[in-house]
Amino acid sequence: MKYYRAVKLKDGADCIIRSASEEDAEELLEVFNRTHEETDFLLSLPGENGFTREQEAEYLDQREKGEREAELLAFVDGKLVGSAGFYPVSTREKARHRADLGISILRAYWRRGIGNSLLESCIECAKAAGFEQIELEAVSENRGALSLYRKLGFIEYGRNPKGFHSSKSGWQELVLMRLELKEA
């Protein structure tokens, strides 16, 4: 899915949110690995990605061409600082109305409004793609992210007390959240 948006951050800096393309593969892999080293709130541990540059490029090309998925990148001063994306939970009829969302931002860029802008952009794209619900899971200790999700209208619908098992912190509780994109 193609997308482009220019936003002003809380500190007045310019931020570009745009769809990823295969040319972004190498830089996105680097940022992916850094974000996963900087926090214990993400699904995978550093080094677990395992994608080659070529595999990442193919993945991003498919996301850019897809009509029901997107990988969006955030750039500040021309530097990639974060990404967010969504994809269908299932292609089966009973669940095709649902999308799963993920986001990560370099720690040095937290609390500047980038997460809010990336999420708003994903929500806009998910609506355009015909989804009726977007879902995510967040580590319960990640209070900043949970606050942002609630601000954007996500509601909690459950918890998984042993959702992640981290080698750093042990069991991590996951908060399950969803946002209705269309009125019933």
C-alpha positions in Angstrom: 0.0 0.0 0.0 1.4 3.4 -1.0 1.3 6.1 1.6 2.9 9.5 2.3 2.3 12.1 5.0 4.4 15.0 6.4 3.8 15.9 10.1 5.2 18.3 12.6 6.4 16.7 15.8 5.9 18.0 19.3 9.3 19.7 19.2 8.6 21.3 15.9 10.8 18.9 13.9 9.5 17.7 10.5 8.7 14.0 10.1 7.9 12.1 7.0 5.7 9.0 7.2 5.7 6.9 4.1 5.3 3.4 2.8 8.4 1.3 2.8 9.9 0.1 -0.4 12.5 -2.5 -1.3 15.1 0.2 -1.3 14.6 0.6 2.4 15.5 -3.0 3.3 19.0 -2.5 4.6 18.3 0.6 6.7 15.1 -1.0 8.1 16.9 -4.1 9.1 19.4 -2.0 11.0 16.7 0.0 12.8 14.8 -3.2 13.5 17.8 -4.7 15.2 18.6 -1.5 17.1 15.0 -1.1 18.4 15.0 -4.7 19.6 18.2 -4.2 21.4 16.9 -1.0 23.1 13.8 -2.4 24.7 12.4 -5.6 26.1 8.8 -4.7 25.0 9.0 -6.2 21.5 8.1 -9.7 20.3 11.6 -10.8 19.2 15.0 -10.6 20.8 17.9 -9.0 19.0 19.2 -11.2 16.3 16.1 -13.3 15.9 14.9 -11.6 12.7 17.1 -13.7 10.4 16.0 -11.9 7.2 18.7 -11.2 4.6 18.7 -7.9 2.9 17.2 -9.6 -0.2 14.4 -11.3 1.8 13.6 -8.0 3.5 13.5 -6.2 0.2 11.1 -8.8 -1.2 8.9 -8.6 1.9 8.7 -4.8 1.7 8.0 -4.9 -2.0 5.0 -7.2 -1.3 3.8 -4.9 1.5 4.0 -1.9 -0.8 2.1 -3.6 -3.6 -0.5 -5.2 -1.3 -3.9 -3.7 -0.9 -4.6 -5.0 2.6 -1.3 -4.5 4.3 1.3 -1.8 4.8 4.7 -1.1 6.3 5.1 2.6 7.1 8.4 4.3 8.0 9.1 7.4 10.0 11.9 9.7 8.9 13.3 12.7 10.9 16.0 14.8 9.2 16.2 12.1 6.5 17.0 9.4 9.1 14.8 6.3 9.6 13.7 6.3 13.2 10.7 4.0 13.4 8.3 1.8 11.6 4.7 0.5 12.0 2.7 -1.9 10.0 -0.4 -4.0 9.8 -1.5 -7.1 8.0 -4.6 -9.3 7.9 -5.1 -11.6 10.9 -6.5 -14.1 8.3 -7.7 -14.3 4.7 -10.6 -16.5 5.8 -14.1 -15.0 5.6 -14.8 -15.1 9.4 -11.7 -13.1 10.3 -10.9 -11.0 7.2 -12.3 -7.9 8.9 -9.4 -7.9 11.4 -5.8 -6.5 11.1 -2.8 -7.0 13.4 -0.6 -4.0 14.2 3.0 -3.6 15.2 5.2 -0.6 15.9 8.8 0.2 17.0 10.7 3.4 17.3 14.3 4.1 18.2 14.5 5.0 21.9 16.1 8.4 21.3 13.0 9.4 19.4 10.4 8.3 21.9 7.8 10.8 23.3 8.2 13.2 20.3 4.9 12.3 18.6 6.3 9.8 16.1 4.4 6.8 17.5 1.1 8.8 17.4 1.7 9.8 13.8 2.7 6.3 12.7 -0.4 4.8 14.4 -2.8 7.5 13.0 -1.3 6.7 9.5 -1.8 2.9 10.0 -5.4 3.5 11.2 -6.1 5.6 8.1 -4.6 2.9 5.8 -6.4 0.1 7.6 -9.7 1.9 7.1 -8.9 2.5 3.4 -8.1 -1.2 3.1 -11.6 -2.1 4.4 -10.7 -3.5 7.8 -13.2 -3.1 10.6 -11.0 -3.8 13.5 -7.3 -3.4 14.2 -5.6 -5.3 17.0 -2.3 -5.2 19.0 -0.6 -6.7 22.0 1.5 -4.7 24.4 3.6 -5.6 27.4 1.8 -4.4 30.5 4.9 -2.6 31.8 5.0 -0.5 28.6 2.9 2.3 30.2 3.8 4.9 27.6 2.6 2.8 24.7 -0.6 1.7 26.5 -1.4 5.3 27.2 -0.9 6.2 23.5 -3.1 3.3 22.4 -5.9 4.4 24.8 -5.6 8.0 23.6 -6.2 6.8 20.0 -9.3 4.8 21.1 -7.9 1.3 21.6 -9.7 -0.6 24.3 -8.4 -3.5 26.3 -10.2 -6.8 25.8 -8.0 -9.2 27.7 -4.7 -10.1 29.2 -2.3 -12.9 28.8 -0.2 -13.2 32.0 2.5 -15.4 30.3 2.3 -13.8 26.9 6.1 -13.4 26.5 9.0 -15.1 28.2 12.0 -12.9 28.2 15.5 -14.0 29.0 16.0 -10.5 30.5 12.9 -10.2 32.7 11.1 -13.5 32.8 7.3 -13.7 32.2 5.7 -10.6 30.7 2.0 -10.0 30.7 0.5 -8.9 27.4 -2.4 -6.5 27.2 -4.7 -7.3 24.3 -6.2 -4.3 22.6 -8.4 -3.5 19.7 -9.8 -0.5 17.9 -13.1 -0.6 16.0 -12.6 1.1 12.6 -16.3 1.0 11.5 -19.4 1.5 13.4 -21.5 -1.7 13.8 
